Amino acid sequence: MALSKEQIQDVAKRGALIVLEYAGINYQTWDRVRCFFRTWGFSKQRQFEFVQDFSSWLNDGCSPSQACRSIMEAGKGDKRLQQEVNAATSIYEALKRGQSISEGMVDWFDPEVVTLFDAGQQAGSKALTRVVNEYLKQEAEIKRAKGEFWKPVKQPLTYFLMVLAFMMVMGLFVLPQFSDLMPPEKMTFPVRFVLGFSEWVKVMWPYVLLAFLVMFMAALHFVTNNTSKMRLSLDGYFPLNIYKNFAAMKTMKTLGILVETRYNLHKAATELKRNSNGYMVHHLNHIIRETQFGESDLGEALNSGLLSKRLMFRLRNAANSPDQNRKKSAISIAADRSGDEAVRALIGTRQFVAFFLWITMSLALLMVISSFMGVISSLFNMSYR
């Protein structure tokens, strides 16, 4: 029995929703998109600078409400400080409703910033300053590592995009002008390739762009939220090994800051879990399970597979120390070592990526030059007839 138009549309709709859900696109995605555009330009750097300013008002004896009003008045009429004013207004409105400062920060600050602020504030002003400085140091290290990765990649990537654009111009505007000189049966392979590729991109680019967007979202969801045995078994291979090391660096550093300032390991992992993706929730759940009855073995509690065997060996040595301060700092040390391993993985990977881009760019350029030479050859043949 043939399906009706409504049934086909219903099946297609459900299929699309399943695909989008697997790609991590759902009602929460639109909330994140709105939050992204609302806080556009309000980077973590600026968020922490706001936290530092807010903390200084509190240290000077102002109440949280007075601090908010002072920030609102200081930034009034200055478009460059509009987001700081909006953030202060949100906190001020939350305080008037009898809510906490951190509840008023939710709409304007990254969840990680809110968690660190809450822990630092309750531990005292000096602890809050230290938390901010440690986190900014970590962000600077990650930014430096990513900058080092892109240095050798920028040049071949730029050349590749230029050659691709030139190929499109050749295929859409130049070669068609000589179609009378080059009938299809006499076209060389480079000419046919440039014409066919350019025409295909001209017709298919919206679908290709959409396909790439969906594949990117699906891949991102797979990397950050999938915790199947297959996904975890790929952690040691490129590019997942880089993600794993950077995730370990960020999470362990934040975990270490929370443990050193206010929380025990169990409470710190529970706090971090609230705003973590599925991949990190998997590892944090291991910590929570291992520490629910106390922290008898710090090394075993952190042995979820997130840290390498070498780092686990170092961590266990520090954890066995009778010095409690050294035990607490062991997590932050492990985070720093994870960052070093991520940087080493990036350095090794960038050479491969740069080599691949140079080869791809050279092949594309060869096709463009060969197609142009085909036109020249056809013109010479016409002149000798």
N, C-alpha and C positions, 0 to 999 in steps of 0.2 A: 504494500500500500504506500503510495507516494505521500511524502510529508507536505503539509500546507506551508504557505509562506511564513505564517506566524510561528510554526514549530521550528522551521529552519532558522528564523531569527533568534528564537529562544535558545536553540542549541549553540548557535554561533556566539550569542551573548555569554552563555555559561562557559563556553570554551575560552573566550577572551578573558573572562574574569579569573579562570583557573590559571591561565598563562601569566596574567598580571600579578596574581597573588604569589605565584612561585617566584616571579621576578622581584617580589618585595614591594609591589605597588598596590596600596590599599588606601582606606580612608585616612590612616595615620600619615601616609605619604603626603597627602594634600595639606595636612596640618604642618608637616615639616617644611613643605614648599612655602606656605604662607609665612611661617616663622623665618625662613631663609631670606625672603624678600623684605620682611619687616625689619630684620636686623642687618640688612645688607650694609657692609662697611664697618659694622660694629664688631671688629675682629677680637679674638681672644686677648691680643695685646692690649687693646683699648678697654676690654672688659676688666682685665686685671689692673689696669691703670685706674679705672673707676673704683675698684675695690680698695686700692691703695689710698686714693683720695678719701673715700668714705671712711676707711679705717682711721685716717689722720684726723678727721672731724670728731670721731668718737674718742680718740686719744686726747683731744683737746677739751674734753668734758661735755661735748654736745650729746644730746639724746639722738637716737636714730631718726626721729621725725625732724628735729632741727637740722641734722646733717642733710637730709633729703631736701628740705626747703632751701638751705644754703646753696646746694648744687643746682637746684632749679632756678634760683635767682641769679646765680653766677653765669649760667648758660642761656638765660632768657634772651631771645632775639639773635643769638649766634647760631646760624645754620650748621656750622661745623660741630657744634656740641648738642645738636638736636636729639641724637640717640641717647646721650648721657642724661639729658633732661627727661626724656621719655622713661628711661630706666629708673631714675630717681622718683619720678611721678608714680610709676607702678609700685615701687617699694612703699612710698608714702601712703598710697591708697590701701595697700595691704595692711599696713600698720593701723590705719584708721578702722579697718574691719576687724582688728584684733588678731591678725595673722602675724607670722614671723617674717623676718627680713628675707630669709631664703625663699619663702612662698611668694613674696613679691618680686623676686628675681627670675622666676621660672620663665616668664614670657620673653625676657630680653637677654638672658645669659645662657651660655652653654651649660648643660647639666653637670658636666665635670667641674666647671667653675663654681656652680652652686654648692656642690658637695664639698669642695675644698674650702670654700668660704665658711660654710656652716661648721666644719670641723675646726678650722683655724680660729674663728670667732669665739667658739666655746672654750678653746684652749687658751685664749688670751691674745692681746694685741701683738705681742712679740712673736708668738707662734704664727699668727696670721701673716705677718710680714715675711717670716721665713718660708711659709707655704707658697706665697706669691713668688718670691725670688727663686725658689727651687723649681717651680713649674715653668716660669719664664726661661730659666736656664735650659730646661728640657726641650721646650719649644724651639729655642735657638739652635740647639744641637740637631734636632730633626730637620729644621729649615736648612742648616748648613749641609747636612748629608744629602738632602734632595737637590740642593744647588750643585754639589759636586757631581751628582749623577747626570744632571742635564748639561753640564759644560761641554763634554765631547759629543753630545747628541744634537745640540742645537744647530750646528752648522750643516751636517748632512740632512737633517730634517727640513731645514729651510730650503736647501738646494732641491730636495725631492719635491717639495710643494711647488717650487718655481718651475721645475721640469714638467710636473703634472699639469700646471696651468698652461704652459707653452704647448704641451701635447693637445690639450683641449682646443686651443686657438688654431693649431695646425689642422686638426681633424674637422672642426666645424666651419672654419672660414677660409683657410688657405687651400687645402687639398681639393675641396669640392670645385674650386675655380678651374682646376685642370682635369675635370672629369672627362672632357672630350678627348684629351690627349692620352688618358689612361683608362681604357675600357676595363671592366672588371676582370676579364680573362688575362689581361696583361699586367695587372697590378702585382707588385712584389708583396711578400708577406708583411714587411714593416708598414707599407702603405695601407694594406687591408686591416692590419691590427690597429693603427692609429685612427682610421676612419670608423672602424667597428666599435672600438673602445669609446671614442668621443660620442658617437651616436647613442651608445648604450647608456652612458652616464647622463646624457641630456634627457633621455626618456625616463630612466629608472632612478635618478638621484633622490626623489622624495622617499621611495620605497627602501632604497639602500640606507638612507639616513635613519628612517624609522627602524629598520632591521638592526642597524648598529646600536641604536638607542636601547632597544629591547634586549639585545644580547649583552650590552654593557650593564644594564640593570640586573639581568639574570645572573651574570658573572659576579657582580658586586654582592648580590644576595647570597650566592653560593659561597663566596669567600668569607663573608662577615656573619652569616647566620646558619649555614649548614654545618651540622656536627655529626654527620654520618661517619661510619668507619672508613668509607672510601675517602671522604673529604679530609679526615684527620691523618690518613696514611699519606696524603700528598703534601703534608706540611713541610717535609724536608726538601721539596723540589721547587725550582723556580716556576712562577713568581711568588708562590705561596710562602716560601721560606722567608722572603723579605717582609711580607705582611705579618707573618708570625713573630718575627724578631722585633719589629716596630710596635706591634700590639703588646708584646711582652714588656718592652721598654716603657710604654705609656702607662699600662695598667700597674705594673710592679712599682713604678716610680710613684704613682698616685697612692697605691696601697702602702708603700713605705712611708710616705708623708703622713697619711692618716694614722698609721701605727705609731710613728714617732711623736705625733702631736697629741692625740687624744684617745683613739680607739684601740681595742685589742684586735687581733687578726680576724677573728670571727665577725666582729661588728663592722670592721673596715670592709671586708669582702661583701657583707650583706648590703652595706651602703652603696658600694660600687655597682653591685648587681642591678640595682634599680634603674640605672641609666646606661647599661652596657648592651652591646649587640649579642646575638645568639651565640657566636663563637666564644666571646669572653665569658658569657654566663655559664657555658659548659665548664670552663676552667675555674671560675669563681665558685661554682657549686661544689667542686672537689674540695676547695679550701674550706667552705662552709661545713661540709660533711665531716672533714677530718678534725675540725676545731670546735665542733658543737659541744664537746665535753671537756674542752681545755686544749692547750697548746703543748702537748707532751713532746711532739716531734715537729719542729718547724720545717725541716727538710722534707718530711713525708707529706706535710700539709700542702707544700708548694709543688709537689711532684705530680702535676696533672698532665705533663707532656708539653707544657708551654715553654719551659726552659730546657736548654740542651743538657746532655749528660755532663759536660765539662762544667757548666754553670751550677748544676745541681751538686756536683762534688765540692765546689768552692762554697756553696751556700750551706751545705751540711757541716763543713768545717767551722764556718762562722757561727752556725746555730748551736754547735756543741760547746761553744765558748761559755765560761761562767759569767763573763761580762754581759749584763743585760742590755747595755747601750749598744754593744757590738751586735747582739742578736737583733735588736730593732733596726739597726742600720744595714743589716745583711740583705734585706729586701731591696733597699735603694741601690746597694752595690750590685746586686744581681740585675737590676734594671739598667744600670749604666753599662754592664757587660753585654746585655742583650742589644743595647744600642750600638755598641762597637761591632757586634757580629752582623747587625743589619747593615751598617756602613760598609763592612767588608764584602757582604753579599752584593750590595749595590755597585761597588767599585768593579767587581768581577762581571756583573751583568751589563754595565754600561758599555764595555768594550764590545760585547756581542751585539747589543742593540745598535751601536754606532756602525759596526761592520755591516750588519744587515741593511741599514739605511743607505750606506755608501753603495753596496752592491745593487740594491733596488733602484736607487737613483741613476746609477751608471747604465743599467739595462734600459730604463725608461728613456734616458738621453740617447742611447744608441738607437732605439726605435724611432725617435723623433728625427735624428740626423739621417738615418737610413731612408725614412719616408721622404725627407726633403731631397736627398740625393736621387731618389726615384723620380721626382718631378724634374730635376735638372737633366737626368738621363733621357727622359721623354722629350724634353725640349731640344736636346742635341739631336735626337733621332729625327725630329720633325724638320730641323734645319738642313739635314743631309738628304732629305727626300726631294 
